[in-house]
Amino acid sequence: MANIVHTEIRESIDRLVENRNIRALFKTWETLRNNDPERLPSYDRFAPSHEPGMSDQLMVLVPGGDDFHYRFYGRGIATQAGFDMTGKSTADFDSEVGRWFQSKYRDALALGRPIYTAHNALHASAIVSWERLILPVEGPEGAPWIVCYNEPLDSKSDLYDGILAASLDGIALFRPRFEKDRLVDLDIVAVNRSAVEIVGRPEAELVGHSLREIVPDLKGFEVYERVWTTGKGERFESEQPMLGKTLNVSVGRAAGKLIVTFADITEIREAQAQLEHQHNELLYTNETLREQAGMLVDLAEDKSRAESEARRAGRFVEQLLEAVPLPLFYRLRDGCLGLVNSSYAALYGRMPDEITGHPLAELLPRDLVARIDAMDETLYSAPDTVQTYETDLSFPHAQDRRFVMNKAAIRGDTDAVTGVLGTLVDVTERHHLAQELERLATTDPLTGLFNRRVLLSRASEMVERVRRYDREASIVMLDIDHFKAINDELGHDIGDQVLIRLAEVVRGTLRKAGDLVARVGGEEFAILLPETGIKGAMVLAERLRVAIEESEVATPAGPRRITASFGVATINGGDTSVDTAMKRADEALYQAKEAGRNRVTRAAA
């Protein structure tokens, strides 16, 4: 089943899966099975009528021969998938994915154990991938049934589609494939239109296949392994002889996947080669002009002819500059502009002759000129080098732009450096897209707080500082009280407003620059407090509890107050990872809930 990209977990589902509903259902199933190991848990405990808060995402399947019939198909699944399977069977899919569903249901019944899967959505138009928990249960008449909780894992939001569609760079989303804990390949989950155009293959030949299938002679896979292991993005250039192109590739890790962007820089590299050629032509022209000047001295009678030749040479240089499609300038060592082309003059809203001969300090801000002077001085000290760097620049008619600057020193008659020849490549849109992708990978889209990925990364660093330097640090876990009741009574829109309001209160209450707050689950938040002991953490948590209790959220039924429960724990030198400290804080939070909610509880030492 090559086109079904999936992950499967059969043990420790409650520890390895982040979805709170899946963890809750699994723990309930485990508890019932442990109470009566000889029988499967009863269907009645997991029926949609018994789980109204999850019923929209539940499916109930009854075995029938080699097939499974859908006795119940949740409205949420039908809406997200775009079709309703109530009264139908898995055979109605009549596809590879239908047969895959059947095999997983049969496995769960044969094992008598739950199975968790995360797989790509081949039939649902609005969903990239699903995660599901398959629970074998005992039906009303003693026969085995299947109750399946199904929820989108990756959905194609409007923002996601907009970024992919608007990007001029190719973007591909990869899910890692492992063998014995080693990354061996990458499965393509999604690509944008630019990626299809650059690669020259239709989307159907890319999505669902692995990177090694698409590029059998793949080189540089160690870059992807390194990015996956370290979580630090990398950028490199890749020659693709099969495509006849040079690509600038960026690889980053986010949300358990690799995001790869690539741009076709073939024309830029050709332009750079052309610039090098033109640079040599300028040197040749300069030498020609020098020889012509000598001829004028030796051949005074041919003065008029020599002047004509000089004018033609000058026009040749001017035409050469104009032929370059990128902004190009020649700056003399005294700081004045020598020759520029129209593309460069347009950055100032001028014509070339209006800025030629003027000092750069008359045209640009003083601090920007100082930066440019410093870079030019490095060329003067090493005139045989070529300088390429990326920087932010603002011109009168090109504000706040990102450029790649390419510069080389020019020598005169005596071999001394007379100035710098340079060209600019505008890469602003690519730079902004990379920044936006990084923001999406590190923040919660609803509240604007950091996400769980950033929290775990920062917390690991903090644990290491505590262990190595014997510093103080604490962690606070908080959970909105009765949040499910708010959603059920007032709707998910009001529930979202409650989450946003709580995030605003927490942000407004935190005072230390190093404190970090993140949303780690549906209504669950965590706060990292470096250089803070248990007393300070308890004081801060109580201040937060009061601030939240005093806040209000506007609802159609009038203002609604909210409360939250807190669990506080210190991070100590015995913690080998943040998991142990978070577990202590979670246990304290559970005790606060059990004691009546809207309170702060300190974890046991």
N, C-alpha and C positions, 0 to 999 in steps of 0.2 A: 504494500500500500504506500507507494512512494510519494503520492501527493498529499497524504494526511500527515501534517507536521504536528506531533503531539508529545506531551509529557504525561507520565503515568506514575502514581504513587499508591502503594498498597500497604505501607506500614507507616506509623507515626504521622498520620495525616493531620492530627490536631497540632503538631509542632512544626510541620513543614509548610502548611498552607496558611496564608494570611487572611483569607475570607472568613469573617466572624460567623456568618450563618452556617457555612460548611463546617467550621470547627464545632459549633454548638450542636448541629445535627449528629456529627460523628461522636461527640462525647455522650450524647443521649443514647445512641445506638450501643456504644461500648458498655455503658452502665447497665442497660437492660440485658445485654448478652451475658455480662459477668454475673448478674443475678440468676440467670437460668441458662447455663452453658449448653444445655442439650437442645435448646430450641432457638430458632431465629426470633428476634423481637417482633411483636405484633404489629401488623399494618395499621391498626387503629391509632397507635401512638404517633404515626407519621402521616396520617391521612391529611389532605388539604384542609378539611374542616377542623382538624386539631391544630394546624399550624397556619392560621389565617394571615399572619404577617409574612409568611413565605409562600403562600399558596400560588401567587402569580408566577413563581419560578419553579413550581413542582411539576413533575410528570409521574404518572402511575402507569406501569406496563404489566400486562399479564401474559405469561408464556403461552404459546399455542403452536404446537409442533416445532418447526425450526424457526418460528417467527415470534415477534412480540407485538401485542396489540395495545394501543394507547387508550387506556380507560379514562385518563384525565390528562389534559394538556393546558398548563397555566397560561393565563391571558398575557402575562409579561413576556413569556417565551414566544408566543404567537406574534405579538406586536414586534418584538425585536427581530425575529426570524423572517417575518413577512408572510407566514402561512400558519394554518392551524391543522394539527394532526389528530385532533380528537376523533375517535371512532376508526382511525386508520391504523396501519401497522408499519413496522420498520421496512417491510418489503416494498412499501409504496415509494420509498426513496429510489429504489431500483438503481443503486449506484454503489460505488466503492465505499462511500461514507456510511450508507445504510448497512452494508455487510460488516463494517467496522463497529458500528453501534451494537449489532447483534452479538459480535464476538466478545465485547466488553461485558454485556449483560450476562451472557453465558458464563464468562469467567467469574463474575461476582457470585452467581448462584452456585457454581461448582466449588468455589473457595469457601462460601458461606461468610464472606468478609466484604466490607465496603471497598470500593476502588475510586480513587480520585483521578480525573483526567483533565488535561488542558490541551485543546486541539484547535486547529484552524477551521474556520467556518466556510465550508464549500458551497452551502445552499443559502445561507442568510446574507442578503445583500448589504445590510447595514452593520454587520458584525465582522471583525477580523478574526477573532477566536473566542472560544467558550471555555469556561471551567465548570466542571460538574462533579457531584458526589453521587455514586451509584450505591444504593443501600438494598441488600437483599432482606426481605421481611416475610413473615408468615401471613398469608392471605386469610380472609374471613373463614374459609372452609379448610384451612390447614395447608393449602398448596402454596408454593413459593411465588411471591410477587416481587416486583422491582419498584422502589420509590427513588426518583432521581431528581436531585436539586440542580438546576441549570441556570447559569448566570453569565452574561458577557464578560470576558476577560479583557478584550481589547475591542473598543468600538471606534468607528470612523466618525469622529466629531466634525462639526463644521470647521473648527479651527484647524484640525489636522488636515482635512481635505484642502482647505484654503492655502495652507503653507505648502503642501505638496504640489498643488496645481500652479501656484504663483512662482515657485522656485525655478530659476533658470538652470540651477545645478541639478544633477541627478541625485535622488535620495532613495535609499533602499533600507528596509528594516529586516534584520536577521535575527532568528532565534538559534542559539547555540545547540549543537549536537555533541554529546559526550560519549566516550567509551572508557570505562574504568576511570572516571573522574578526570579525563583528559579531553580537552576540546579538539575534535577531529574534523568538524565541518560546520557550515552555517547554512541553515534553511531560510530561503527567501520568503518572508511573510508579506511584504508589500513593497511596491515601487511606484514612483511618480512618473508622469508623462515624459519629463526631461530625461529620466533614466532610460526609458524605453527608446527614446530618440537617439541618445548617445550610444547605447549598446547596439541598437539596430535590430532588436528582436521584440516580438509582441509580448505583452504582459503575460499571456497564458503560457508562454514558454519560459517564464522566469519564476513567477509565484508558485510555490509548492515544490520547487526544485532546490537543490543545494548549490552552493557556490562552486564546489568542485565539479558538479555536473555541467554547469555553464562554462567554467574555465578549467578544462582538464589539466592543462599545464600550468596551473596557478603557482605563482611565485610570491614570496613575501608573506605567507600565512602566519609567520611568527609575529608579525605586527598585530594581527587580530587576536592571537593568543595573549600577547603582552597587554593589550588594551583590556581584554576581558579579565585578566588576572589582577592588574593594578587599578583598573577603573579610570586611568588617566588617558585622555584622548591623544591621538597622534595624527600627524599629517605627513604625507609623502607624495612624490610624483611617480607615476607608473607609465611606462611605455607599453602600448598595446599594439603590437604589429598586426594582429588580426583585424583590428579596427582602423589601423592607419592613424591613430590618434595618441596624443599625450594627455594624460589625465592628472589632475591635482586631487588627491583623495584624502578625506578626513574621516577618521574612525573614532567614535565615542560609544560609551556604554551607558545605558539608561533603562531602568525598569526591567532588568533581566534580559535585555536584548542589546544588540549592537546596531547603532545608527551609522550608516555610511553615506557620506555625501561626496560627490565627485563632479568636477567641472572639466570641460574640454578646453584645455589651454594651448591647443595646437597652434591657433592663430597668434597667441601671445608669444609663444616660443619662436614662431616664424618671424614675428615682428622684431623680437630681440635679435634674431639672427640677421634680419634686414638692417637693424640699427647698427650692429657690429660691422656689417658690410658698408653701410653708409659712413660709419666712423672711419673705416679704412679709406673710403673714397674721399672723405674730407682731408685726411692726412695726405693722400695722393694729390688732391687739388691744391693743398697748401704748398706742397713741394713744387708742383707745376708753376704756381704763382711766383714762388721764389726764383725758379729758373727763368721765368719770363722777365722778372725784374732785372736779373743779370744781363739778359739779352738786351733790355732797354739801354743799359749803360754801354754795352759793347756795340749796339747797333742803333745809334741815335737817329740815323736816316730812316729807320723803320718804326719810329716812335708812334705814329698814328696807328699802324697795324698792331703794335704791341698793346696800345691802349684798348683797341677793339677786342683783342683776345682776352685782355683782363676783364673787360665788361662782360664778355660771354661767360668767362669762368665764374664771375660773381653771380650772374643769372643762373648758372648751373647749380651753384651752392644753394641759392634761394629756392629753386625748383626742387632740389633734392630734399630740402627741409619740408616743403609743402607736400611732398609725396608721402611722407610718413603719416599714417592715419592717427597717431597718438600725439598728445602735447609734447613738443620737443623744444629744448632751449639750450643755448650755449652761454654760460656765465663766465665773464672774465674774472681774473684773480683779484682785481680791484673792487669786486662786488657789483659791477654793472652788468646788465644783460647785453650780450653781443648780438647774436642772431636768435630769433625765435620764429616758430611757424604760427599759422593762423589758429590752430587748435590750442596752442599754449596761450596766445593773446586773448582768446575767447574766455579763458578763465577769469580774466580781469574785465571783460566787456569792452575790450579795446581792439584796435588793429595792430599788427606787428610793429609798424613804424612808430606807433604812439608810445611803446614801452622800450623799444630798442635803444640802448645807450643810457638808460636810467638805472640808478642803483636799486637793488631789490628792496632796500630799506625804505624807499619812497612808496613802494607798492603794497607791502605786507606789514603786519604788526611786528613790533620790535622783538618780542619774545620768540615769534616764529622764525624770524630772520636769524636770530641767535642760534636756534637749533640747527637750521640749515648750514650756517657758517661752521658750526662744530663738526658736522658730518663731512663738509667739503674739506676741512683741514686734515681729516684722516686720509682723504684721497691725495692731497698734496704731499703728505708724508710717505705715502706708498702709491706712487702714480701708476704702477704697472698692474694694479688691482682693479677689478670691476665691483662697484658697490650696488647691492640690491637690498632694500629694506622696505617694510610696510609701516605706514605712519598715518596719523590723522592730520589733515590740512584744511584750511579754510581760505578760499580766494573770494574776491568781491562777487563773482558770479558762480561760485561753486562752494557754498557754505557747508561746513561739517561733513566733509567727504573723507573716505578711506582710500588711500592710494598705495600702489606698489611703485617705488622709486628706483629707477635703474640709472646709474651714473658712471662715467669714466673720465679720467683726466685727459686733457689734450696738451700735447707738447708743441713748442714753437720752433723757430729756426735753430736756436742754440740748444735744443733738446730740453730746455727748461719748461716746466708746466705753465701754460698761459691761462688756463681756465678749465671748466668742467662742462662736459656735454651730458645732458640727461633727458629722460623721457618718463612720463607718468602713465600708469594704468589704473583706472578707477575700479575698485573692487568693493564699493560701499555696500551694494545689495547682498553680496555673498557674505560679507562681514556681519551685517545685521541679521541675516538668516541664521548664521552660526550662533550668535548671541541668543536669539529667540529659542532655538532648539535647546541650548544649555539651560535657559530659564524654565522651559517646559519639563526638562528632565529632573529639576531639583525642587520645584515648588508644587504645592497643592493648588489645583486650578480654582477651587471654590473659595478658599479662605485666603489665599496668597501666602500662607505660612510655608516653611520648609516641609518636605515630605519625609517619609520614613527612611528613604535611602540616605538623605543628608544627615538625619539624626544618627543613624547607626555609624556612619563614617566619622562624624565629629565625636560621638561617644567613645568609639574605639581609641581615638587619639587622646581623649581625656583620661580613659582608663590607664593608658600607657604612662601619662604624666603622673598620675597618682601613684602608680607602682614604682616608677623610676625615681621621682623626686619627693615622695611622701607628701604630696599636696592634698588639700581638701577639695572634695567635689560631691555634689548631690544630684539626685534625679527625682522629679516630681511627675507622677502619672495622675491625670484627672479625666473624669468621665461625666458627661452631662446626665443629670438625674432624670429618669422617666422620659428619655428621648424617644423611645418607641411609641409611648403614649402620645407625645406631641405630634409625631408623624401620623399616627392613626387618627387622631382627633382633628388636627388642623391641616394635614396634608404635607407632602414633602417640600413644597415651596417654602412654607413657614419653617419647616425643619432646617432647610438650607439657611434661612435668615438667622435662626438661632445659632448655627455653627459660625456664621460670619460675625454675629454680634459677640460671641464668646471670644473669637480670635481678636477682635478689636479691643476688648477689655484686657485680655492677657498682654497684648502688645503695649497697651497704654500703661500697664502696671509694672512691667519689667523695667529696671533702671540700669543695670550693669550692661556695658557694651558687649561683654562676652557671653551673656545669657542667650540661650537658643530655645525657641519653641517650635514644635513640629506637630502636624496632624498625622497620627500613626494608624488610625482606623476610622470607622464611621463617625462616632461621637467621642472618640478617645484621643487625648492629646498628651504630649510629653514635654517636659522642660528640663534642659541641662543647665546646671548651675556650677560653673567652675569656680574654684577658690571660695566655696561656700560650704560650711559645716552643717550639721543637722539642725542646730538652733536657728541659724539664718534661713535655712530652707523651710523650716516649719513656720517661721514668721512670714516669709514671702507667701507660702501656700495659704495661710490664714487671711492675709491681705487680699489675695486673689479670690478666695471664697467669698469674702464680704463684698468685694467689688462686683462679682458675678451676681450675687444675691440681690444687690441693689440695682442692677441693670434691668432694662425692659426691652421687649421685642414687640413691635406693632403687629397686631393680627386683626382679621376682620371682626373678631369678637371683642376687640379692645386690647390694651397693653397686657402683655403676659410676662411675668417674672420667671426667671430660670434659676436653678441651683446646680451645683456640681459637687462631686465627692473627690477627695484627694488621697493619694498614697505617697509617702515621702520616704526615701531611703538614701543612705550615703553610699558613695563608691569608695571602697577601701582597698588596701594593698593586696588583700586575698582574692580579689576578683580577677579572674583570668580573661574575662570578656565582659562586655556591658550586659549580656543576657542575664547574668546572675543578679546584678543590681536591679535591672528592670523587673525581674521576677519578684524580688523582695518588695519593690514599689507596687507592683500589680497585686500582690497578696495583701498589702496594707490597704490598697484601694478597695479590694473586695471586702475587707473587714469594715471599712467606712460605710460601704453600701449596706452590709448586713446590720450595722449598728443604727441605721435609720437615715442614711444619706446626708448630704449638705454638711459635711464635716471633714476634718483633716486627721488622718491617722498615720502615725509613725511606724515604720517597719521595725520588726524585732531585730536586735543587734546580731 
